[in-house]
Amino acid sequence: MIKPGFLILLLATLLSGCISEKRCAERYPPAERSDVFVQHDTVICVKDSLIPLPTDSGLIKALLECQDGKVVVKEILEAKPGMRVVPFFSVQNNVLTTGAKIDSSSIYFSWKETHIRESRIESKTIEKPVYKVSGLQNFLIWSGGIAWAIIVILVGINLIRIYLKRKLLP
């Protein structure tokens, strides 16, 4: 009969050899190689906009007079050109023509923005060691298999003998 103290000692011995996966990774870290790739991407973005300009005006005041049945300009009282507006007038054959030349009221403006984007790619390669079985280890594996086969056969034969003795002896 197996004594309980021996059984507890055997169980403690078997369990003390166990190690958790976390402690094993801390104690025996895997061989790993880490590579860092830095990639630079240049992105050019074209943007445009309209810049509105403030309103502008010009002014002409003139005195007109009739001479010999024709309209003539007697005196220009006031002429104010604007910042972008240039007013003009003319009198020809009793026809008064006025107008103003003006630039566009907004300016088209485009520009390019250049952004450089940096990407860091870190790759870790865990190198697993490849274990080869040596000749001695291969011999021990095969001899252990043969030994277990012999033990199983002998135990089977002994069990059959015991069974037959009990069966034949009443």
Phi, psi and omega in degrees: 000139181277131181283146182296326179296320179293322179295318178294319178297318179295318179295317179296321179294318180293319183283337181289339179279349181282147178222144181285162181295323180294313180293326178294319179293327178288318183286318182236080182293144180289149178288119181229151179236132182242129179242137178242123177251130177248123182243130179252123177246130177257123181245122178253123183243122179266124180239152177220162182202159172251130179255110180286143179255151180292160181294155184217154179209160176229164186215139171225128173240130181218151174264129179252150183218153180257119177233123179054037176080007179239148179273131177229157177275120181277312184204139174268116183280316185207138176221115179236108172281152177273190179288323179241350184262129175241104181281152176215159175207159174205149177239117178221126178055048179063023178243122179266123179241124177231160179183182179211137175262133182221145174283173179296154186273359176213157182246132176276129185227127178231150180210165179245136174249131180247123179242136175251119182255130182250127179244130177251121179245119181247122180241135178247128179247118178267119182266118179270130177287143179259120181263131177253141180277126179281173181296319179296316179296321179297318177299316180295324179296311182291319180292325176295321177296318179293320180298316179296322178296317179296317180298316180296319180295316180295318178296319178298317179297316180297319178297321179294319178299314180298319180296316181292324178296318179291326181288321182280329179270118180277000000 
